[in-house]
Amino acid sequence: MKVTRAKCAGACYGVQRALNMALDTASEGSRAVTLGPLIHNPQVVAQLAERGIRAVENPDQAVEGSVIIRSHGVTPQVRREIEARGLPVVDATCPHVARAQKAAAKLARECGRVVVVGEAGHPEVEGLVAYAREAGGEVLVAGRAADVPASLSGKVGVVVQTTQTREAFEEAWEKTKNNTGMTLVVAVNYGSRQEILRAVNRCAEEAAARTADGLAPKEFSAEDFERGLYTAGMPDPDLVIRTSGEVRLSNFLLWQVAYSEFVVTDVLWPDFDRYELLRCLLEFQGRDRRFGAVK
């Protein structure tokens, strides 16, 4: 039998981050508890216990020291119970999980129904379900596409457990891809400066025509100007994704993206797939959009 040694091995980003935060807490001489094992590794859990960090099952068992929320996150109710105890909280929720929690709540408010693709009973999935339900949504947990009812139609939000495979996401995608509510626009040989000049010329032509007809001058509005754009009749984009790590507009929708959110990913365009799109959407759903207002 041939044994091949992997170049890299260890915990995922979220778990490693939680471990580092727990060890930092221990290095300060503080005792602490984690809500559930911090990692699925008995040896590491035992080592943490030797350093004063033990695992408990619920907030009631936390009587002293800090309370560490592990990378899976917790439900809103559990978070409130922790805060009510008045103990210091070390929130080690994985940033990806935190974004998914915000997305679940946002989609519940916007769509009314949310499909959570993941393992029923998993702590992360329980949290996603709780966030969506607390926001007033009807929630369905689907481990695979076959678990989604065939009668499901209309606007549905989809949130995927961060530890799920790409195949699980693609199954959910296939199941809901024919739902209505989205418009695809393809821009070929497009240039925004040329588009803006076209709109200006349209306004100038209309002004000249009014003068020739003996009509009073007209003050053109933004709506008048937009009727001369290639995107006339289309809503401005909510999100602009730049691939390849490029941080520039590249003469793209200079007028329309005034209040759009931008997400820059290092993934190259040929490698940009549905799974990376989901990550970008999760980041977008965590944004606080103000459209120029002061908060």
C-alpha atoms as one frame of an Amber mdcrd trajectory, in Angstrom:
protein
   0.000   0.000   0.000   1.299   3.444  -0.940   0.898   6.200   1.641   0.908
   9.775   0.375   1.565  12.490   2.911  -0.456  15.664   2.477   1.436  18.936
   2.166  -0.983  20.672   4.544  -3.123  19.374   7.396  -4.922  20.950  10.301
  -8.058  22.811  11.286 -10.068  25.039   8.986  -9.674  28.802   9.139 -12.627
  29.345  11.502 -11.623  26.648  13.993  -7.961  27.716  13.969  -9.051  31.291
  14.626 -11.185  30.125  17.575  -8.273  28.087  18.962  -5.974  31.094  18.741
  -8.517  33.269  20.553  -8.932  30.638  23.277  -5.169  30.315  23.748  -4.865
  34.094  23.934  -7.468  34.067  26.695  -5.548  31.344  28.551  -2.237  33.211
  28.194  -3.790  36.142  30.051  -4.305  33.864  33.043  -8.080  33.834  32.667
 -10.219  30.768  33.207 -12.841  30.180  30.536 -15.457  27.789  29.207 -16.431
  26.987  25.638 -20.016  26.237  24.644 -19.416  22.777  23.291 -16.017  21.378
  22.263 -13.955  23.987  20.447 -12.657  21.371  18.017 -13.532  17.758  17.185
 -10.208  16.529  18.531 -10.199  14.977  22.039  -6.456  15.523  22.480  -6.693
  19.248  21.789  -9.803  19.572  23.987  -7.863  17.889  26.834  -4.911  20.228
  26.326  -7.232  23.222  26.519  -8.721  21.882  29.769  -5.213  21.642  31.254
  -4.803  25.339  30.471  -8.043  26.267  32.224 -10.428  26.165  29.271 -13.110
  23.511  29.654 -16.123  22.666  27.512 -19.690  22.970  28.822 -23.007  22.170
  27.175 -25.088  25.249  28.037 -24.717  28.771  29.476 -26.056  27.695  32.888
 -22.822  25.771  33.458 -20.730  28.924  33.012 -20.267  30.302  36.520 -16.888
  32.047  36.310 -14.322  33.319  33.817 -14.972  34.074  30.178 -17.456  32.365
  27.871 -16.016  31.447  24.467 -18.461  31.075  21.576 -16.978  28.497  19.215
 -16.664  28.865  15.447 -20.096  27.281  14.771 -21.759  30.271  16.448 -24.877
  30.139  18.626 -28.560  30.971  18.300 -29.793  34.470  19.200 -31.485  33.036
  22.312 -28.286  31.405  23.570 -26.375  34.638  22.939 -28.916  36.520  25.067
 -28.574  33.924  27.840 -24.788  34.346  27.806 -25.003  38.127  27.972 -27.540
  37.920  30.816 -24.997  36.101  32.997 -22.740  39.145  32.907 -19.564  37.184
  32.171 -16.935  38.337  29.646 -17.692  36.967  26.172 -15.076  35.929  23.615
 -16.964  35.662  20.327 -14.994  33.240  18.154 -17.811  32.729  15.664 -16.249
  32.125  12.250 -16.659  35.285  10.132 -18.120  33.169   7.323 -20.723  31.764
   9.733 -21.502  35.247  11.073 -22.152  36.466   7.520 -24.380  33.461   6.864
 -26.367  34.246  10.037 -26.927  37.835   8.867 -27.847  36.549   5.415 -30.404
  34.106   6.853 -32.123  36.908   8.772 -32.027  39.312   5.819 -33.380  36.741
   3.362 -36.144  35.840   5.803 -37.253  39.473   5.925 -37.025  39.915   2.146
 -38.312  36.567   0.888 -40.413  35.192   3.737 -39.034  31.705   3.095 -35.499
  30.405   3.502 -33.936  27.083   2.543 -30.925  26.175   4.686 -28.763  23.607
   2.913 -26.922  21.678   5.580 -26.892  18.954   8.186 -30.001  19.040  10.371
 -29.050  19.252  14.050 -25.582  20.677  13.375 -24.883  23.667  15.689 -24.216
  25.996  12.768 -27.425  24.978  10.997 -29.425  25.381  14.217 -28.080  28.919
  14.435 -28.953  29.739  10.818 -32.469  28.388  11.296 -32.924  30.384  14.509
 -31.739  33.646  12.918 -34.114  33.193   9.974 -37.098  32.279  12.157 -36.481
  35.136  14.575 -36.613  37.460  11.553 -40.066  36.104  10.738 -39.155  33.592
   8.039 -40.488  30.137   7.249 -37.465  27.813   7.209 -36.768  24.489   5.570
 -33.565  22.514   6.225 -32.452  20.515   3.197 -29.520  18.146   3.360 -29.861
  17.639  -0.396 -32.000  18.876  -3.248 -34.377  15.930  -2.916 -35.433  17.320
   0.483 -36.809  20.500  -1.137 -40.542  20.101  -1.947 -41.332  20.143  -5.649
 -44.165  22.591  -4.922 -41.722  25.256  -3.690 -41.980  28.292  -5.962 -41.665
  32.050  -5.992 -39.004  34.022  -4.164 -36.941  31.814  -1.849 -33.711  32.641
  -0.016 -30.994  29.982   0.043 -28.302  29.825   2.739 -25.661  27.107   2.741
 -23.870  25.690   5.786 -20.281  26.891   5.455 -18.869  23.379   5.794 -21.055
  21.969   3.027 -19.550  20.786  -0.237 -19.886  22.581  -3.540 -22.061  19.706
  -4.751 -24.638  20.434  -2.029 -24.836  24.053  -3.101 -25.155  23.077  -6.765
 -28.045  20.741  -5.931 -29.898  23.611  -4.263 -29.011  25.834  -7.218 -30.476
  23.337  -9.694 -33.602  22.998  -7.599 -34.347  26.732  -7.475 -32.685  28.096
 -10.633 -35.954  28.352 -12.568 -37.634  30.532  -9.954 -38.580  33.938 -11.334
 -37.412  37.335 -10.114 -34.048  37.832 -11.867 -33.045  39.529 -15.139 -29.813
  38.728 -17.003 -28.224  41.547 -19.033 -25.177  40.850 -21.239 -22.977  43.828
 -22.225 -20.861  43.232 -25.334 -18.229  45.783 -26.452 -19.581  48.170 -23.821
 -18.007  51.462 -22.710 -19.541  53.701 -20.045 -18.012  56.977 -21.300 -19.512
  56.338 -24.735 -22.845  55.543 -23.073 -22.804  58.810 -21.064 -21.918  60.858
 -24.176 -24.820  59.196 -25.971 -27.213  60.219 -23.166 -25.851  63.807 -23.174
 -26.294  64.033 -26.948 -29.865  62.739 -26.634 -30.623  65.539 -24.126 -28.929
  68.117 -26.384 -30.949  66.924 -29.380 -34.178  67.180 -27.392 -33.237  70.715
 -26.213 -32.494  71.769 -29.817 -35.810  70.331 -30.966 -37.681  72.278 -28.275
 -35.947  75.514 -29.351 -36.826  74.854 -32.998 -40.466  74.338 -32.004 -40.498
  77.610 -30.034 -40.923  75.841 -26.672 -39.494  77.150 -23.396 -36.149  75.721
 -22.245 -36.410  72.624 -20.091 -34.324  71.652 -17.079 -33.416  68.014 -17.624
 -33.707  65.650 -14.656 -31.727  62.540 -13.803 -34.654  60.501 -15.116 -34.488
  62.333 -18.449 -30.756  61.635 -18.662 -31.159  57.946 -17.765 -33.566  57.429
 -20.653 -30.588  57.941 -22.964 -28.466  55.248 -21.257 -28.166  51.710 -22.582
 -29.653  50.525 -19.279 -32.840  52.591 -19.631 -35.669  50.855 -17.784 -33.322
  48.666 -15.738 -32.643  49.137 -11.998 -29.168  50.201 -10.877 -27.033  47.264
  -9.713 -26.998  46.555  -5.969 -23.692  44.677  -6.145 -20.615  44.899  -8.375
 -18.138  41.981  -8.150 -14.582  42.526  -9.370 -12.561  39.383 -10.003  -8.765
  38.925 -10.166  -8.243  41.336  -7.267  -8.759  44.344  -9.539  -9.814  47.492
  -7.644 -11.073  49.793 -10.388 -14.216  50.476 -12.421 -12.614  49.935 -15.861
 -15.104  52.267 -17.612 -18.027  50.140 -16.401 -21.446  51.609 -15.465 -19.942
  54.904 -14.246 -23.379  56.476 -13.764 -25.286  53.426 -12.522 -22.970  52.285
  -9.683 -23.189  55.493  -7.643 -24.628  53.592  -4.632 -23.711  50.011  -5.534
 -21.778  47.824  -3.122 -18.418  46.442  -4.315 -16.919  43.037  -3.520 -13.402
  42.317  -4.767 -12.294  38.689  -5.011  -8.849  37.358  -5.888 -10.448  34.521
  -7.879  -9.709  34.842 -11.602 -12.702  35.230 -13.914 -12.257  31.821 -15.632
 -12.302  30.210 -12.158 -15.254  32.234 -10.810 -17.966  29.689 -10.119 -21.282
  29.442  -8.308 -19.624  28.720  -4.998 -17.508  31.890  -5.188 -20.622  33.826
  -6.202 -22.301  32.595  -3.017 -19.376  33.853  -0.917 -19.641  37.271  -2.565
 -23.386  37.359  -1.958 -22.883  36.472   1.711 -20.447  39.362   2.073 -22.898
  41.704   0.323 -25.756  40.625   2.594 -23.729  41.687   5.616 -23.322  45.268
   4.357 -25.162  48.204   5.937 -26.480  50.133   2.922 -27.291  53.828   3.495
 -27.455  55.217  -0.079 -25.611  58.394   0.885 -27.425  58.941   4.196 -25.545
  59.623   7.436 -26.056  57.072  10.161
